[in-house]
Amino acid sequence: MKVEELKLTQDWDKTFPKSERVEHSKVCFVNRYGITLAGDLYLPKGAEGKLPAIAVCGPFGAVKEQCSGLYAQTMAERGFLTLAFDPSFTGESGGWPRYMASPDINTEDFMAAVDFLSLYERGDASRIGIIGICGWGGLALNAAALDTRVRATVASTMYDMTRVNAKGYFDSEDSEEARYAKRAALCAQRLEDLKNGEYKLGGGVVDPLPEDAPFFVKDYYDYYKTPRGYHPRSLNSNGGWNVVGCESFLNQPILRYSNEIRSAVLVLHGDAAHSCYFGRDAYADMVRDSRYADNKELLLIPGATHTDLYDGGGKGAIPFDRLESFFHEHLN
């Protein structure tokens, strides 16, 4: 497969400190659409032989230098070969036009990461897991339903991007009329973009922050717009996705076959997160009428908000001990 030559930053430009217990390197791999993806590979220092491997991505609109890299580096400290990668059309990965999203292509991005880890000399192809954060939590479940090589999946502080696009936050826009209005607006925007010769950006996290902003908007601002999590390549920290970037999510539920996932799944959410209903409902749908419910778990973290599971929120909210035991159990 032809690999595009990407311009990769060799300096450590993450939002978290570099671990001295891990070897870090930049890698590239290609998905089945021919898009070259950029990743950060983390290897435990002193480890020998083939290792259980984990691919990590998310949140939706973030880059691998933010929390997916933190998850990957931390799990590498605990003995796993890990890969944090940028999705197609974002970050250091290839794909044109920029800042587009696709339920199909983004699921394929996870599967391409599994391809890479399966063939990598230090990876054990029989012991591969994935971690999806925020919107990539839902996509991770979709990948787990499609990719029989995935032995274990963690969906952390997840969003179902098809649900939030089609129904709005808290399902407040769940009507045919509301969806029609969205479709009409997106169709009109397509023509404006063509007339203007460029795609209009939807805007990242709102800045400046309005005084009356809902708590979850303040939660996002505190991560993406402050030194805590800001990154110059992050869509959420800057101009956001294209307005038409997520158009196809309106009509395509990604969790249709989640109750056919045979491999192990841990759905992880903060019980104080605005998004907790996504995790609760995804878990309920996954085990309903399923023959494979015994290896599924919903773990709620008391008092944790949505972004607390991005970086711990300054209070160690991410249960890395539980993630370690989960992957050791199912990637044995």
N, C-alpha and C positions, 0 to 999 in steps of 0.2 A: 504494500500500500504506500502511495506517495505521501510523504510527510512534508507539510509546508514548513519553510524556515521561519520560525517565529522569533521576535525580538524579546528575549527573556531577561528580566532583571536579575543579575547575579548577586547584588547586595541584599542583605537581610533587611527587608522593608515590611516586616509583619507588624501587627498591632500587639504582639505578645513577645516576651523575651525568648531568645534562642536557648534551647536546652543543651547542656554539655554532655548529656547522656545519650544523645541521638545524632546520627549522621544524616545530613540533609543534602539533597541534590535536586536539580531541576530536570524534568523529563517531558517528553512529548509523545503522544499516541494519537491514532486516527479512529474516528467512528465510522459507521458503515455509510454515512453520507459523504465521506471524504473530508470532513472537517478535522483539522488538527487541533487537539486539545493540549493545554499546558497544565502541568501538575508539579506539585512539590512532593517528593518521595522522602519518607522518613524511615530510617533503619536503626534499630537498637544497637548501640555500640557494643562490640564484643560478641554479638549474636553469631551463631554458626548454623549452617545448614539452611534448609528451606523453612520458611516461617508462615504461620497463619497471617492472612493479609486482609486489610480493611480499606475500602474506598470511601472517601468522605466528601460531601458537597453541601453547600448551602451557607447561609440562607438565600432566599430568592431575591436577587439583586445585590448580593454580596460577592466578595472575591475570596480566593483561597488564602489570602494574607490575613483574613479576619478569623472568624471563629471556626471555620472548617479546618484551617491549619492548626488552630489550638487543639481541637479534638484529635487531629491526626498526630501531632507531636506528642501529646499526652499518652495516647494509646501506644505509640512507639516506645515511649519510656517504659511501658508495661509489657513489652515483649512482642509486639505485633509489627509487621511490615505495613506501613500505611501510605496512602496516596490521597492528598487533598488536591482537587482539580477545579479549574474554572470551566463553567459550562460553555457550550457553543455560543458564539457571538458576544462574549463578555470577557472582561479581564484580559489576560495574556493569551487566551485561546483564539483560534482563528474563527472564520465564518463571517460572511458579509451578506446583507447589511448588518451593522452592529446593533446591539441592544434589542434583539428579537428573542422571543421565547416560543417554545413549541412543546406540547405535551408528548409528542412522539419523539422529536429530536432530543429533548432533554432526558427522557427515559433512556434513549439510546446512549446518551453520554455516560450514564451509570454503567450500562452494559459494556461500553467500550473500555471503561476503567477496569471492569472485571476481566475483559480480554487481556489488557495489559498486565494485570497482576497474575493472571493464569500463566502467561508466557514468560514473565520476568524470572530470571535465574534464581532469585532468592525467595520467590513466592511459591507457596504450596497450592496448586490449582484445586485441590480437594478441600481446602479450608479457607474459603473466602467469604467475607461479610461486607456489609455496607452500612454507612451512617448517613442519613439525610436530615438536615436541619431546616426548620421553618418550612417554606414552600417545597424544599427538596425532601422533606419528610414524606409528604404525599407521593412525590415522584419515586422515592425509594421503595415505598409499598408497591407502586405500580411496577417497578423494575423487579421486585421480589416475586410478583405474581407472574412475570414473563420469563425471568431468567432462572432456570433450574439449577444453575451453578452456585447461586447465592445460598449459603448455608444459614446465615443469621443476619437480621436487619434490625437496626435501631432507627426509629423515627422520633426525633427530638424536637419538642416545642413546634409541632407540625402544623402546617396549613394544607388544606386541600384547595389548590389553586383553581381547579375547575369550579368548585362550589362557591368560592368567594367571588369569582368573576361572574358567575351566572346568577347568584342569589344575593350578593352584597354581604357586608359584614353582618353577622348575627342573623343571616337570612332575611334581612329587612327589605330586600328588593326582589323577593321571590315571587314574581308574577310575570305573566306573558307580556304585559304592557311595559314593564320595566326593562325586560330583556330586549324587547323590540326597540325601545328607545336607545339602548346601548348599541345595538347592532346598527341602527340608522346613523348614529353619531360616528361610529367607527368607519362605516362605509363612506360617509362624507369626508372624514379625515384622510382616507386613502387618496381621494381625488385632490384634496388640498396639498398633500405631500407630493404628489406627482406634478402638480402645477408649480410648486415651489422648488422642486428638484432636490428636496431633502426631507428626512423624516422628523416630525416634530417630537421633541422629548416631552414626556409626561410630567417630569419633575420628580426629584427624589423625595426624601423626607422633608417636610415643610420647614422652611427657614426664612425669616425668623419664626420662632414658635409663638403662636397666638396664646394669649393669656387663658382663653377659654378652651384650649385644645383638650380633647379627651385624654384620659390617662394613657391609653395605649400609644397615642401619637407622641406624648411626652416620653414614654418608654423608648420608642424608636429614636427620638431626637437624642436622648441621653447616650445612646450607643453610637449611632451613625454620624452625628454632627459634633461630637466632642472628641478630645484626644483619646478617650476610652476605646473607640472603635473606628474612628474616621480613617478612610484610606482613599487616596486620589483616584484609584481605578474602580472603586465601588460605585455602582449605579445608585444605590440608596443614599450614599454620602454626597452625591453630586446631582447630575441631571436626570437620573432615573431611566426607565425603559422608554422606548418609543411609545407614543400614544396608542398606536396600532399593534404594539409588540406582543400583546397577550390575547389578540382577537380570537384565536382558535380555541382558547380555553373555555369560551362561552358555551360551546356545543359538545364538549367531550369529557364526560366524567371519567376520571382516571382510576377510580377505585372499584370499578364494576366487578372485578373478579378477585377482590382481596380475600374473600372467604375460601378461595382455592389455593392460597399460599400454604404450601406444606412445610416449609422451613420455619425456623424460630423467628419470632418478632417480639421486640420490646418497644412499646409506645411510651415515651417519656414526656411528661408535661408538668409545668408548674400549675398548682391549683388556683393561683391568683392571676394567671395569664388570661388576657382577653380571648386568646385563641384556644383555650382549653377545650371548648366544645368540639373543635376539629379532632383532637386526639381521642376524647371520650367516644365520639360517634364513629370514628374510624375503627377503633378497637371493637366496639359493639357490632358493627357491620362485618368485621373480619371473623368474629367467632360465631356469628349467627348462622345456624344451619350448616356449620362447618364440621368436617370430619377431622380437622387438624387444629382444634382449639387448645389442646393440652400444652403446646409449646408457645402459646401467645400470652403476653402479659401487658397490663396497663399499670405504669408506675407514676403516681402523682407526687410531686415534691411540695410539701406544705409551705405556703407563703411565697413561692417563687413566681415571678412575673415572666412574661414572654422572653425578654432579653436576658433575664438571669441565667437562662440556659444557653445563651450565646457564649458568655465568658465567665460565668459564675456569679456575676453581679456584685463582686466584692464580698461575697458571703459563702463562697464555695458551694453554690447551688447545684452544680453539675455532679451527679453521683458517679464519678469515674470508677470507684471501687465496684459498683454494681455493673457498669459497662464491661469492666475487665472480667468479672466472673461470668457474665452472660456470654461473652465471646469465647472465653476459655472452655465453657461448658459445651457450646454448640460448634466450635471450630476445633474440637479435640482430634 
